[in-house]
Amino acid sequence: MRKKFILYVLCIICFLLMISFALIAYAKTCSTAINAKNYKAEMQMLNDFIDKEQQVRKADKTLIVYYSYTDDTRKLANMIHEKIGGDILEIQPLELYPDDYNAAYAQGRKEVEERIKPQLNNNFKDISEYGTIYLGSPIWFGTIAPPVASFLYGQSLAGKTIIPFCTYDGLGAGQSIEEIAHLSPNARVTEGFAVKRTEVEKSREALAKWLKRID
Ligand SMILES: Cc1cc2nc3c(=O)[nH]c(=O)nc-3n(C[C@H](O)[C@H](O)[C@H](O)COP(=O)(O)O)c2cc1C
């Protein structure tokens, strides 16, 4: 009888031990699953953070982009580049304007008057990387040159900052800033810098002051 009782108690103890082991094993599995889940979520958050950080860093990049027919705006663009660095890119029409100034003048007049946007030969695929764009143009008939209008027309510049600069031969920046704002309605267009073509070299001090002002 006593033996039977001991056997009975032992059985109960064994049963309880088995249940305890089973419960511990189950708890461990659950916690590993939860840890794995947390780890995955944390990694996802970290990756999202890195992606966002990279996007912000990319968007901070600066591009100087310009068109120039007789080199004045190119000179000014290079002076800006010397001062601020970043990337620099020339806008090139697919078909160059005639070397003959009068012929180019006549073609330019027609394009401005008829709002023609000449085709460009550049590939501006990577423009999305830039948050700030210094945009240079000669003044043609009181506004930006048509290749610059083509550039703006072909880009999504929403959310970017456009900083206009131009060279002219008598009548200043004209309607160029309004035209830039019109062609890129969701961009922020800042105060521009306009220099008479004969003053480009002498404009270094004024340029430095303007760059400081818009910074
Ligand atoms: C087709 C054409 C139209 C122009 N129209 C104007 C104008 O309306 N107002 C002005 O001040 N200068 C005008 N100019 C002069 C240029 O703006 C000036 O020479 C400028 O510095 C040229 O820059 P670039 O050498 O980068 O082409 C015109 C020049 C050309 C070729």
The ligand as an SDF file (V2000), in Angstrom:
LIG
                    3D

 31 33  0  0  0  0  0  0  0  0999 V2000
   19.3400   86.6780  -79.1270 C   0  0  0  0  0  0  0  0  0  0  0  0
   19.8410   87.7050  -78.1630 C   0  0  0  0  0  0  0  0  0  0  0  0
   18.9490   88.5280  -77.5030 C   0  0  0  0  0  0  0  0  0  0  0  0
   19.4000   89.4410  -76.5560 C   0  0  0  0  0  0  0  0  0  0  0  0
   18.4910   90.2310  -75.8930 N   0  0  0  0  0  0  0  0  0  0  0  0
   18.9240   91.0730  -74.9170 C   0  0  0  0  0  0  0  0  0  0  0  0
   17.9990   91.8510  -74.1570 C   0  0  0  0  0  0  0  0  0  0  0  0
   16.7920   91.7950  -74.3440 O   0  0  0  0  0  0  0  0  0  0  0  0
   18.4740   92.6690  -73.1840 N   0  0  0  0  0  0  0  0  0  0  0  0
   19.8130   92.7850  -72.9270 C   0  0  0  0  0  0  0  0  0  0  0  0
   20.1750   93.5320  -72.0330 O   0  0  0  0  0  0  0  0  0  0  0  0
   20.7050   92.0340  -73.6330 N   0  0  0  0  0  0  0  0  0  0  0  0
   20.3070   91.1940  -74.5970 C   0  0  0  0  0  0  0  0  0  0  0  0
   21.2160   90.4310  -75.2980 N   0  0  0  0  0  0  0  0  0  0  0  0
   22.6190   90.4990  -74.9190 C   0  0  0  0  0  0  0  0  0  0  0  0
   23.0150   89.3700  -73.9940 C   0  0  0  0  0  0  0  0  0  0  0  0
   22.1080   89.2380  -72.9330 O   0  0  0  0  0  0  0  0  0  0  0  0
   24.3920   89.6330  -73.3960 C   0  0  0  0  0  0  0  0  0  0  0  0
   25.3210   89.8390  -74.3880 O   0  0  0  0  0  0  0  0  0  0  0  0
   24.8380   88.4920  -72.4850 C   0  0  0  0  0  0  0  0  0  0  0  0
   25.8980   88.9030  -71.6920 O   0  0  0  0  0  0  0  0  0  0  0  0
   25.2640   87.2850  -73.2960 C   0  0  0  0  0  0  0  0  0  0  0  0
   25.5580   86.2110  -72.4450 O   0  0  0  0  0  0  0  0  0  0  0  0
   26.2880   84.9080  -72.9870 P   0  0  0  0  0  0  0  0  0  0  0  0
   27.6570   85.3160  -73.4440 O   0  0  0  0  0  0  0  0  0  0  0  0
   26.3660   83.9890  -71.8220 O   0  0  0  0  0  0  0  0  0  0  0  0
   25.4950   84.3640  -74.1230 O   0  0  0  0  0  0  0  0  0  0  0  0
   20.8010   89.5480  -76.2650 C   0  0  0  0  0  0  0  0  0  0  0  0
   21.6760   88.7180  -76.9670 C   0  0  0  0  0  0  0  0  0  0  0  0
   21.2220   87.8160  -77.8940 C   0  0  0  0  0  0  0  0  0  0  0  0
   22.1970   86.9070  -78.6130 C   0  0  0  0  0  0  0  0  0  0  0  0
  1  2  1  0
  2  3  1  0
  2 30  2  0
  3  4  2  0
  4  5  1  0
  4 28  1  0
  5  6  2  0
  6  7  1  0
  6 13  1  0
  7  8  2  0
  7  9  1  0
  9 10  1  0
 10 11  2  0
 10 12  1  0
 12 13  2  0
 13 14  1  0
 14 15  1  0
 14 28  1  0
 15 16  1  0
 16 17  1  0
 16 18  1  0
 18 19  1  0
 18 20  1  0
 20 21  1  0
 20 22  1  0
 22 23  1  0
 23 24  1  0
 24 25  2  0
 24 26  1  0
 24 27  1  0
 28 29  2  0
 29 30  1  0
 30 31  1  0
M  END
$$$$
